Amino acid sequence: MGVNRAHQRFFPQPAATAVLAILALGAVAQRLCAQAPNPTSAVNPYFGSITVGPATGETLKLSLDDAIARGLKNNLGLRQAEMGELSFQGQKNEALQEFLPTITLTGATGFYQHNLAALGFGPGALSKFGNKIPAGLKFITKDDLTEGQFHFRQMLFSGPVIAGWKAAGAAQKVAYYAKMSARGEVVQQVATAYLHAIAAASEVDNAKALEASDALLLSQAHDAHDAGIASNLDELRARVQLQAQQQALIAAQNSEEKDLILLKREIGLDPGQPIELIDAAPYSELAAQTPEEVRASAYKNRQDYQNLINQAVEMKAIHAAYRSQRLPSLSFGGYYGVSQVNGAGSHGDFVAQGTLSIPLFREAGLRGTDQAAQANLDAVNAQLANLRTQIDQQVRSALLDVDASTKLVQVARSNVELAARALSDETERVKAGVDDNLPLVTAQATLAAAQSSLVESLYQYNVSKLVLARAAGILETQYRVYLGR
């Protein structure tokens, strides 16, 4: 009876549950790579990070390279993608076990009571044995059983398991490319935040310079009014202009502080940590590129494109797994054990068994899963075709933005030079007493607007180059080249 009980424990359930778990990896992989840029930090993990430590009193000098390195280490969205890849590696190892032998050691001891009559050995059955049955045999018997066994199981052939293993490998590649795409997203987010903070700092510098100039003009207007060579209106205008510029400086400083907090939030620094950005706004001409050149680079290097290609491979493997359920499966298993009954010595027992499973008729179910897998494969192929068109559109749009922003920077620089010359000329006219300070205030406002436009144009130019590098799939490795660093 020990053999029978061990026999029941040994034979496992079919491997269909494990195979179906493998096939389910595809849906998870698609969710991993579904991240898209979103300006709302509540729903986009790339605007968050894991804070590595508390704020210190020492100011941290931060370059663009340092900020990107910290983002790649601490950004929340990237960490989630990395954990997803590790999860797929673990599940792929689980799928691998279906190809490897499974060996277990079990042991048990127990007290058992049996009803021989219930088992078919009633008085009528025993009478057939004549005097071979001991006198006084009781129909309720008891025994102690102690046993230990080595179990062995090996899948020799299974179409769903083989196809499921291929699907698991493709799913792992999907998770890898999702992680690499997340790295590109982090580089773009952090670099954009850094450049925006630089632009905000430039606005603060411009506002401070204009405030100093307005303070000097107020002092001159006050001295001229006291000397009787200028009206009180000129002094009032200068004072109003100074206070307006002080308001502009306060607003610019507030914007800079908020931009720095956002940057620190994305790279894992405590929001209260003092930092100083040591890189200035970069500017360099970008070598001319054709849409065909950038598109070829995108097909080769873009992680989302490689992600969809591997999703197609995965869906093909899943489709093959469902189709292969019509094929026979072959497995081998058994055990060897030692049993001892009522302390009366021990004896060995074993089972060695090969199992051939042949599906005879499950056509409705098989066709249903086959059609569903084919629909998923067709959907991924449609997405792949759409992405090729989308890449072409993104590449062309990025090239147009780079070209337009280059021209905007050139015009903005010219405007700053002209506005500075106009302000210098008007300052001389006021000093000479030819004009009052109203045209001077207007010239200052024109210069301030021109400087703000230049700062914004430089920011948009650098961002457009980052977008072009992202469209080409080389942002993480080539952002320094595109920014001219």
C-alpha positions as CSV (number, residue, x, y, z in Angstrom):
1,M,0.0,0.0,0.0
2,G,3.0,2.3,0.4
3,V,3.7,1.8,-3.3
4,N,0.2,2.8,-4.3
5,R,0.3,5.9,-2.1
6,A,3.7,7.0,-3.5
7,H,2.5,6.2,-7.0
8,Q,-0.4,8.6,-6.6
9,R,1.9,11.4,-5.3
10,F,4.4,11.0,-8.1
11,F,2.5,11.5,-11.3
12,P,2.2,15.3,-11.9
13,Q,-0.5,17.4,-13.4
14,P,0.0,18.2,-17.2
15,A,2.5,21.0,-18.0
16,A,-0.3,23.0,-19.6
17,T,-0.5,25.4,-16.7
18,A,3.2,26.3,-16.9
19,V,3.0,26.6,-20.7
20,L,0.0,29.0,-20.5
21,A,2.0,31.0,-17.9
22,I,4.8,31.4,-20.5
23,L,2.4,32.4,-23.2
24,A,0.9,35.1,-20.9
25,L,4.3,36.9,-20.8
26,G,3.5,38.7,-24.1
27,A,0.7,40.8,-22.6
28,V,2.9,41.9,-19.7
29,A,5.7,42.8,-22.1
30,Q,3.4,45.0,-24.2
31,R,2.4,46.8,-21.0
32,L,6.0,47.4,-20.1
33,C,6.7,49.2,-23.4
34,A,3.5,51.2,-23.4
35,Q,5.1,54.1,-21.5
36,A,4.7,57.4,-23.3
37,P,5.7,60.9,-22.4
38,N,3.1,62.7,-20.3
39,P,3.5,66.1,-18.7
40,T,1.6,65.0,-15.6
41,S,4.0,63.6,-12.9
42,A,1.2,61.8,-11.2
43,V,0.8,59.3,-14.1
44,N,4.3,59.4,-15.6
45,P,7.0,57.7,-13.5
46,Y,9.8,59.4,-15.5
47,F,9.0,62.6,-13.6
48,G,9.9,60.9,-10.4
49,S,12.9,59.2,-8.8
50,I,14.2,57.3,-5.8
51,T,15.8,59.9,-3.5
52,V,19.3,58.6,-2.6
53,G,19.9,60.7,0.6
54,P,18.9,63.7,2.6
55,A,19.8,67.2,1.7
56,T,23.2,68.6,2.9
57,G,24.3,72.2,3.5
58,E,27.0,71.9,0.8
59,T,26.2,73.2,-2.7
60,L,26.4,70.4,-5.2
61,K,28.0,71.4,-8.5
62,L,26.1,69.6,-11.2
63,S,27.1,69.2,-14.9
64,L,24.8,67.9,-17.6
65,D,26.7,64.6,-17.7
66,D,26.4,64.3,-13.9
67,A,22.6,65.0,-14.0
68,I,22.1,62.3,-16.8
69,A,24.2,59.8,-14.9
70,R,22.1,60.3,-11.7
71,G,18.9,60.1,-13.7
72,L,20.0,56.8,-15.2
73,K,20.7,55.5,-11.8
74,N,17.7,56.8,-9.8
75,N,14.9,57.6,-12.2
76,L,11.7,55.9,-11.1
77,G,10.4,55.0,-14.6
78,L,13.8,53.4,-15.5
79,R,13.9,51.5,-12.3
80,Q,10.5,50.1,-13.0
81,A,11.6,49.0,-16.5
82,E,14.7,47.3,-15.0
83,M,12.6,45.5,-12.5
84,G,10.3,44.4,-15.3
85,E,13.3,42.9,-17.2
86,L,14.4,41.1,-14.1
87,S,10.9,39.7,-13.6
88,F,11.0,38.3,-17.2
89,Q,14.4,36.7,-16.6
90,G,13.0,34.9,-13.6
91,Q,9.9,33.7,-15.5
92,K,12.1,32.6,-18.4
93,N,14.1,30.5,-15.9
94,E,10.8,29.0,-14.8
95,A,10.0,28.1,-18.4
96,L,13.5,26.5,-18.7
97,Q,12.6,24.0,-16.0
98,E,10.1,22.3,-18.3
99,F,13.2,21.2,-20.4
100,L,15.2,20.0,-17.4
101,P,14.8,16.9,-15.3
102,T,12.9,17.4,-12.0
103,I,14.3,15.4,-9.1
104,T,12.8,15.5,-5.7
105,L,13.3,13.5,-2.4
106,T,10.3,12.8,-0.3
107,G,9.8,10.9,3.0
108,A,6.8,10.1,5.1
109,T,5.8,8.0,8.1
110,G,2.2,7.4,9.3
111,F,-0.3,5.1,11.0
112,Y,-3.0,3.6,8.7
113,Q,-6.2,1.7,9.3
114,H,-7.9,-0.3,6.6
115,N,-11.3,-1.9,6.2
116,L,-10.7,-5.1,4.1
117,A,-14.4,-5.6,3.5
118,A,-14.6,-2.1,2.0
119,L,-11.7,-2.9,-0.2
120,G,-13.4,-6.0,-1.6
121,F,-12.0,-8.7,0.8
122,G,-15.2,-9.6,2.5
123,P,-16.0,-13.1,4.0
124,G,-17.3,-14.3,0.6
125,A,-14.0,-13.3,-1.2
126,L,-11.8,-14.8,1.6
127,S,-13.6,-18.1,1.6
128,K,-12.3,-18.8,-1.9
129,F,-8.8,-19.0,-0.5
130,G,-9.8,-21.9,1.8
131,N,-7.4,-22.7,4.7
132,K,-4.7,-20.4,3.3
133,I,-6.3,-17.5,5.3
134,P,-5.2,-17.4,8.9
135,A,-7.8,-18.1,11.4
136,G,-9.1,-15.1,13.3
137,L,-8.3,-12.6,10.6
138,K,-9.9,-9.3,11.3
139,F,-11.4,-7.2,8.6
140,I,-10.2,-4.0,10.3
141,T,-6.4,-3.9,10.1
142,K,-3.7,-1.4,11.1
143,D,-0.2,-0.8,10.0
144,D,2.7,1.6,10.4
145,L,4.3,2.7,7.1
146,T,7.6,4.6,6.8
147,E,8.9,5.3,3.3
148,G,11.4,7.5,1.4
149,Q,11.6,8.0,-2.4
150,F,13.6,9.7,-5.1
151,H,11.2,11.1,-7.8
152,F,12.3,11.8,-11.4
153,R,10.4,13.5,-14.2
154,Q,11.7,14.6,-17.7
155,M,9.7,16.1,-20.6
156,L,11.1,14.5,-23.8
157,F,8.9,16.2,-26.4
158,S,6.1,18.8,-26.2
159,G,5.3,21.2,-29.0
160,P,3.6,23.8,-26.7
161,V,6.6,23.7,-24.3
162,I,9.1,24.2,-27.1
163,A,7.2,27.1,-28.7
164,G,6.5,28.6,-25.3
165,W,10.2,28.6,-24.6
166,K,10.8,30.6,-27.8
167,A,8.0,33.0,-26.8
168,A,9.7,33.5,-23.4
169,G,13.0,34.3,-25.1
170,A,11.3,36.9,-27.3
171,A,9.4,38.3,-24.3
172,Q,12.7,38.8,-22.5
173,K,14.1,40.7,-25.5
174,V,10.9,42.8,-25.5
175,A,11.5,43.7,-21.8
176,Y,15.2,44.5,-22.6
177,Y,14.3,46.9,-25.4
178,A,11.6,48.4,-23.1
179,K,14.3,49.1,-20.6
180,M,16.6,50.6,-23.2
181,S,13.8,52.8,-24.5
182,A,13.2,53.9,-20.9
183,R,16.9,54.9,-20.7
184,G,16.5,57.1,-23.8
185,E,13.4,58.6,-22.2
186,V,15.3,59.4,-19.0
187,V,18.2,61.1,-21.0
188,Q,15.7,63.2,-22.9
189,Q,13.7,64.2,-19.8
190,V,16.8,65.0,-17.7
191,A,18.6,66.9,-20.4
192,T,15.5,68.9,-21.2
193,A,15.0,69.8,-17.5
194,Y,18.7,70.7,-17.2
195,L,18.5,73.0,-20.3
196,H,15.3,74.5,-19.1
197,A,17.0,75.3,-15.8
198,I,19.9,76.9,-17.7
199,A,17.5,79.0,-19.6
200,A,15.8,80.1,-16.4
201,A,19.2,81.0,-14.9
202,S,19.9,83.1,-18.0
203,E,16.6,84.9,-17.5
204,V,17.6,85.7,-13.9
205,D,21.0,87.0,-15.1
206,N,19.3,89.2,-17.7
207,A,16.8,90.5,-15.1
208,K,19.6,91.3,-12.7
209,A,21.6,93.2,-15.3
210,L,18.5,95.2,-16.3
211,E,17.7,95.9,-12.6
212,A,21.2,97.3,-12.1
213,S,20.9,99.4,-15.3
214,D,17.5,100.7,-14.1
215,A,18.9,101.5,-10.6
216,L,21.7,103.5,-12.3
217,L,19.1,105.4,-14.5
218,L,17.0,106.2,-11.4
219,S,20.1,107.6,-9.6
220,Q,20.9,109.7,-12.7
221,A,17.3,110.9,-13.0
222,H,17.2,111.8,-9.3
223,D,20.4,113.8,-9.5
224,A,19.2,115.6,-12.6
225,H,15.9,116.4,-10.9
226,D,17.7,117.8,-7.9
227,A,19.9,119.8,-10.2
228,G,16.8,121.3,-11.9
229,I,17.7,120.0,-15.4
230,A,15.0,117.2,-15.4
231,S,11.4,117.0,-14.5
232,N,9.9,115.0,-11.6
233,L,8.1,112.9,-14.3
234,D,11.5,111.6,-15.5
235,E,12.4,110.4,-12.0
236,L,8.9,108.8,-11.5
237,R,9.3,106.9,-14.8
238,A,12.7,105.7,-13.8
239,R,11.4,104.5,-10.4
240,V,8.4,102.7,-12.0
241,Q,10.7,101.0,-14.4
242,L,13.1,99.9,-11.6
243,Q,10.2,98.4,-9.6
244,A,8.8,96.7,-12.6
245,Q,12.2,95.1,-13.3
246,Q,12.4,94.1,-9.6
247,Q,9.1,92.3,-10.1
248,A,10.4,90.6,-13.2
249,L,13.5,89.5,-11.3
250,I,11.5,88.0,-8.5
251,A,9.4,86.0,-11.0
252,A,12.5,84.8,-12.9
253,Q,14.1,83.7,-9.6
254,N,11.0,81.8,-8.6
255,S,10.8,80.1,-12.0
256,E,14.5,79.1,-11.7
257,E,14.0,77.6,-8.3
258,K,11.0,75.5,-9.4
259,D,12.9,74.3,-12.5
260,L,15.8,73.2,-10.2
261,I,13.4,71.4,-7.9
262,L,11.9,69.5,-10.9
263,L,15.4,68.6,-12.1
264,K,16.4,67.3,-8.6
265,R,13.1,65.3,-8.5
266,E,14.1,63.5,-11.7
267,I,17.6,62.6,-10.8
268,G,17.1,61.4,-7.2
269,L,18.3,64.5,-5.2
270,D,16.4,65.8,-2.2
271,P,14.3,68.8,-3.3
272,G,16.0,70.9,-0.6
273,Q,19.6,70.0,-1.7
274,P,21.4,73.2,-3.0
275,I,22.8,72.7,-6.5
276,E,24.7,74.8,-9.0
277,L,24.5,74.1,-12.7
278,I,28.1,74.5,-14.0
279,D,27.3,74.0,-17.7
280,A,26.2,77.0,-19.8
281,A,23.6,76.8,-22.6
282,P,25.4,75.0,-25.4
283,Y,25.3,76.1,-29.0
284,S,26.8,74.4,-32.0
285,E,25.9,74.0,-35.6
286,L,24.6,70.5,-36.5
287,A,25.9,68.8,-39.6
288,A,23.2,68.6,-42.3
289,Q,21.4,65.2,-42.5
290,T,18.8,63.9,-44.9
291,P,15.6,62.2,-43.8
292,E,16.9,59.0,-45.4
293,E,20.1,59.0,-43.3
294,V,18.2,59.6,-40.1
295,R,15.5,57.1,-40.9
296,A,18.1,54.4,-41.6
297,S,19.7,55.1,-38.2
298,A,16.3,54.9,-36.6
299,Y,15.5,51.5,-38.1
300,K,18.8,50.2,-36.8
301,N,18.9,51.8,-33.3
302,R,15.5,52.7,-32.1
303,Q,14.5,50.6,-29.1
304,D,10.8,50.9,-29.6
305,Y,11.2,49.6,-33.2
306,Q,13.3,46.6,-32.0
307,N,10.7,46.1,-29.3
308,L,7.9,45.7,-31.7
309,I,10.0,43.4,-33.9
310,N,10.5,41.1,-31.0
311,Q,6.9,41.3,-30.0
312,A,6.1,40.0,-33.5
313,V,8.6,37.1,-32.9
314,E,6.9,36.4,-29.6
315,M,3.4,36.4,-31.1
316,K,4.6,34.0,-33.8
317,A,5.9,31.7,-31.1
318,I,2.7,31.9,-29.1
319,H,0.7,31.1,-32.3
320,A,3.0,28.1,-33.0
321,A,2.5,27.0,-29.4
322,Y,-1.3,26.9,-29.8
323,R,-1.1,25.1,-33.1
324,S,1.3,22.6,-31.7
325,Q,-1.2,21.5,-29.1
326,R,-2.4,19.1,-31.8
327,L,0.9,17.2,-31.6
328,P,1.6,14.3,-29.2
329,S,3.7,14.9,-26.2
330,L,6.1,12.4,-24.6
331,S,7.5,12.4,-21.1
332,F,9.4,10.0,-18.8
333,G,9.2,9.7,-15.0
334,G,9.4,7.4,-12.1
335,Y,10.7,7.0,-8.6
336,Y,12.7,4.6,-6.4
337,G,11.9,4.3,-2.8
338,V,12.3,2.2,0.4
339,S,9.3,1.2,2.5
340,Q,9.0,-0.3,6.0
341,V,5.7,-1.8,7.2
342,N,5.2,-2.4,11.0
343,G,8.9,-2.4,11.6
344,A,9.2,-5.8,9.8
345,G,12.2,-4.9,7.6
346,S,12.3,-2.7,4.5
347,H,12.0,-3.4,0.9
348,G,12.5,-1.3,-2.3
349,D,9.8,-0.2,-4.7
350,F,10.0,1.7,-7.9
351,V,8.1,3.0,-10.9
352,A,9.6,3.7,-14.4
353,Q,7.0,5.0,-16.8
354,G,6.9,6.7,-20.2
355,T,3.8,8.7,-21.0
356,L,2.6,9.4,-24.6
357,S,-0.3,11.8,-24.8
358,I,-2.1,12.1,-28.1
359,P,-4.9,14.7,-28.4
360,L,-7.8,13.1,-30.3
361,F,-10.5,15.8,-30.6
362,R,-10.4,19.3,-29.1
363,E,-10.8,21.0,-32.5
364,A,-13.2,23.8,-31.4
365,G,-10.9,24.9,-28.5
366,L,-7.8,24.6,-30.6
367,R,-9.2,26.6,-33.4
368,G,-10.4,29.3,-31.0
369,T,-7.0,29.8,-29.4
370,D,-5.3,29.6,-32.8
371,Q,-7.5,32.3,-34.2
372,A,-7.0,34.5,-31.1
373,A,-3.2,34.1,-31.4
374,Q,-3.3,34.9,-35.1
375,A,-5.3,38.1,-34.4
376,N,-2.7,39.2,-31.8
377,L,0.1,38.5,-34.4
378,D,-1.8,40.5,-37.0
379,A,-2.2,43.4,-34.5
380,V,1.5,43.5,-33.8
381,N,2.4,43.5,-37.5
382,A,0.0,46.4,-38.0
383,Q,1.6,48.3,-35.2
384,L,5.0,47.6,-36.8
385,A,3.9,49.0,-40.1
386,N,2.4,52.0,-38.4
387,L,5.6,52.6,-36.5
388,R,7.7,52.7,-39.7
389,T,5.4,55.5,-41.0
390,Q,5.6,57.2,-37.6
391,I,9.4,57.1,-37.6
392,D,9.5,58.8,-41.0
393,Q,7.1,61.5,-39.8
394,Q,9.0,62.0,-36.5
395,V,12.4,62.2,-38.4
396,R,11.1,64.8,-40.9
397,S,9.4,66.9,-38.2
398,A,12.5,66.8,-36.1
399,L,14.7,67.9,-39.0
400,L,12.3,70.8,-39.8
401,D,12.3,71.9,-36.1
402,V,16.1,71.9,-36.0
403,D,16.3,74.0,-39.2
404,A,13.6,76.4,-38.0
405,S,15.1,76.8,-34.5
406,T,18.6,77.4,-36.0
407,K,17.2,80.4,-38.0
408,L,15.3,81.6,-34.9
409,V,18.6,81.7,-32.9
410,Q,20.3,83.6,-35.7
411,V,17.5,86.2,-35.8
412,A,17.3,86.4,-32.0
413,R,21.0,87.1,-31.8
414,S,20.7,89.8,-34.4
415,N,17.8,91.3,-32.5
416,V,19.8,91.4,-29.3
417,E,22.7,93.2,-31.0
418,L,20.3,95.8,-32.6
419,A,18.4,96.3,-29.4
420,A,21.7,96.8,-27.4
421,R,22.9,99.4,-30.0
422,A,19.5,101.2,-29.8
423,L,19.7,101.3,-26.0
424,S,23.3,102.6,-26.1
425,D,22.3,105.4,-28.6
426,E,19.2,106.3,-26.6
427,T,21.3,106.5,-23.4
428,E,23.7,108.9,-25.0
429,R,20.7,111.1,-26.2
430,V,19.3,111.2,-22.7
431,K,22.6,112.1,-21.2
432,A,23.0,114.9,-23.8
433,G,19.5,116.2,-22.9
434,V,18.1,115.6,-26.4
435,D,15.4,113.2,-25.1
436,D,13.6,112.5,-21.9
437,N,13.8,109.0,-20.4
438,L,10.6,107.6,-22.0
439,P,12.3,106.4,-25.2
440,L,15.0,105.0,-22.9
441,V,12.5,102.9,-21.0
442,T,11.1,101.7,-24.3
443,A,14.6,100.8,-25.5
444,Q,15.3,98.8,-22.3
445,A,12.0,96.9,-22.7
446,T,13.0,96.1,-26.3
447,L,16.3,94.7,-25.2
448,A,14.8,92.7,-22.4
449,A,12.3,91.1,-24.9
450,A,15.1,90.4,-27.3
451,Q,17.3,88.7,-24.6
452,S,14.4,86.6,-23.4
453,S,13.7,85.6,-27.0
454,L,17.3,84.6,-27.5
455,V,17.3,82.5,-24.3
456,E,14.1,80.7,-25.4
457,S,15.4,80.2,-29.0
458,L,18.6,78.6,-27.7
459,Y,16.6,76.4,-25.4
460,Q,14.2,75.3,-28.3
461,Y,17.2,74.7,-30.6
462,N,18.9,72.4,-28.1
463,V,15.7,70.6,-27.4
464,S,15.0,70.1,-31.1
465,K,18.4,68.5,-31.5
466,L,17.7,66.2,-28.6
467,V,14.4,65.2,-30.2
468,L,16.2,64.5,-33.5
469,A,18.7,62.3,-31.7
470,R,15.9,60.5,-30.0
471,A,14.1,60.0,-33.3
472,A,17.3,58.5,-34.7
473,G,17.6,56.2,-31.8
474,I,21.0,57.4,-30.7
475,L,20.2,59.9,-27.9
476,E,21.9,58.1,-25.0
477,T,25.2,57.6,-26.9
478,Q,25.2,60.8,-29.0
479,Y,23.6,63.6,-26.9
480,R,27.0,65.2,-26.3
481,V,27.7,65.3,-30.1
482,Y,24.2,66.8,-30.9
483,L,24.6,69.4,-28.2
484,G,28.1,70.3,-29.2
485,R,29.7,69.4,-25.9
